[in-house]
């Protein structure tokens, strides 16, 4: 199971994606959404952790684009969770 902790406010964003979903299609969707967030990071900012089965982006403050993308990612993860509750948990 993949555990996703994601939050955003007007000032900052945070995302931690850990584990494997156990279903190829769900893993592909999670990876795509996660990489969308990573691609939106401001230039020169790298994920705090970026390895197989674990991606973490600690608080990124003051960057409106990453905050907006994180909000969209949270919605997408929650919709995926509704469809595949045995594969991922959004916290």
Helices and strands as residue ranges (DSSP letters): E 2-8, E 12-18, H 24-39, E 49-51, E 54-61, H 64-83, E 88-90
